[in-house]
Amino acid sequence: MDGLFEIPGAEPSAPGIAPQGGATPGAGSLGANTHASAPLAVRMRPRTIDELVGQQQLRAAGSPLRRLIEGDQSMSLLLWGPPGTGKTTIAAIVSQQTRRRFVEVSAVAAGVKEVRAAIDGARAELARGGQETVLFVDEVHRFTKAQQDALLPGVENRWVTLIAATTENPFFSVISPLMSRSLLLRLQSLTDDDIGEVIDQALADERGLGGATRLDDDARAHLVRLAGGDARRALTYLEAAAGAAASNGLDAIDLATAETAVDVAAVRYDRQGDQHYDVISAFIKSIRGSDVDAALHYLARMIEAGEDPRFIARRLVISASEDIGLADPTALQTAVAAAQAVQLIGMPEARLNLAQATIALAVAAKSNAVITAIDAAQADVRAGRIGAVPPHLRDGHYAGAAKLGHNSGAPTPYVYSHDAPYGIAEQQYAPDELLDATYYRPTSLGAEAAVKERWERVRRIVRGRG
């Protein structure tokens, strides 16, 4: 698909906007005029908010979505939910029921140029007294900050009704100005009952299979289970099973036919959805908890789902300092080496490097002293506990520094540590306000036990207590 397409058949306002012939205003290829050869999931797309399956919180009387549709209000929406829960469908319903033009921008293929072209086209349409425009941006989390910034003028001036869809947490992936100008609607995963209803509708509806094929109960249960709450996936599997049954001269889809047609092991994970965060969280927590087997399980889930191996490697590097630190100083080296190996080798071979690092970090001694130390230091700085740098530590290499009492010219001269016994000099390093600060509190775990013993001796010497 090109980066951008427009519905209905108005003249393109810029390259990359292709009109879809034969569409009625506001309906388009996502609405009621879907061709019979289109995929079952497209043919069965709900045409009104009442046909939407699931999402009762969005369909309720007086809900923001219903007010937008029935009151024909101009309001930008940010739709957040797992795949197959109705985000694209809701955008099409808003366009169709409010009689607005529907223009879709693909965040995968489009750039700033295409975004501006879509907004300019909508503005020109309004200027000549034409329809308002629904600008649908699918996978908006894939847009860069600059691309998201390009959407703001159209939203602020209401040249478009923006409907942006994302499977990722928008608080992490969508810029704040766009968030503040949009109504966030959270879509929930469909239940098994919802998926069953979607399948039953497709079996009976004339837009779907029109009663031409029956579905055995065990085959239906199998499709519901494999769909994993994704209506699009359920309809795709149903269509494949119906095609297989027809090819074999069967008037019903039995379990064997469904299994053969689908032929997938459904991995309950989606690298663009909510479980992206759930699985990576469980992965890191399993490493922190020293459960190698659980950590490898979550690593395998991410690999099988096509997760970016660089993302996994980055989290391992973070974990090496956050959860292990100096309890095993080699952990960071191992994690960084795995990250470099991912860049050098690539998948699928780099799975071995990721697995090795995962095992090494999971079995390593654990300490969170690094993160608690830097957190405590930053907390003091944010609270205003800063203080002046002691004069004898200030830069004394420029003309006039001595007159200011910096470095060797300070009232208390700077002591070069290497001239002191054991290379440790007794002198003040922290500002006066922080003489009592204790940020790094080493544990007695792993290699950090030796660090703790040495640090306690050094600290006493430096601060004149030993």
JORAJO-V425515 format. One line per field, one symbol per residue. ss: DSSP state (H for helix, E for strand, L for the rest). phi: phi as a letter, one per 40 degrees, with the letter a starting at -180 (. if undefined). Layout:
BEGIN
ss=???
phi=???
END
This chain:
BEGIN
ss=LLLEEEELLLLLLLLLLEELLLLLLLLHHHLLLLLLLLLHHHHLLLLLHHHLLLLHHHHLLLLHHHHHHHLLLLLLEEEELLLLLLHHHHHHHHHHHLLLEEEEEELLLLLHHHHHHHHHHHHHHHHLLLLLEEEEEELHHHLLHHHHHLLHHHHHLLLLEEEEEELLLHHHHLLHHHHHLLEEEELLLLLHHHHHHHHHHHHHLLLLLLLLLEELHHHHHHHHHHHLLLHHHHHHHHHHHHHHHHHLLLLEELHHHHHHHHLLLLLLLLLLLHHHHHHHHHHHHHHHLLLHHHHHHHHHHHHHLLLLHHHHHHHHHHHHHHHHHHHHLHHHHHHHHHHHHHHHHLLLLHHHHHHHHHHHHHHLLLLLHHHHHHHHHHHHHHLLLLLLLLHHHLLLLLLLLLLLLLHHHLLLLLLLHHHLHHHLLLLLLLLHHHLLLLLLLLLLLLLHHHHHHHHHHHHHHHLLLL
phi=.ccabbbccccccadgbbcbcgccdgcgccbcccccccddcccccdcbcccccgfdccccdgcdcccccccfccacbbbbaccgbhcccccccdcccbfbcbbbbcccbcbddcccccccccccccccgcccbcbbbcfcccccccccdcccdccccfcbccbbbacbdccbbbcddccccbccbcccdccccccdcccccccccccbcfgcbcbccccccccccccfgbcccdccccccccccccccgccaccccccccccfbbcccabcbbdcdcccccccccccdcgcccccccccccccccgdcccccccccccccccbbfccacccccccccccccdcccgcccccccccccccccccccbabcccccccccccccccgcbgccddccccbcbcgccccgcfcccdbccbcdcccdggbbcacbcddcbcccbccbccbbfcccccccccccccccdcgbb
END
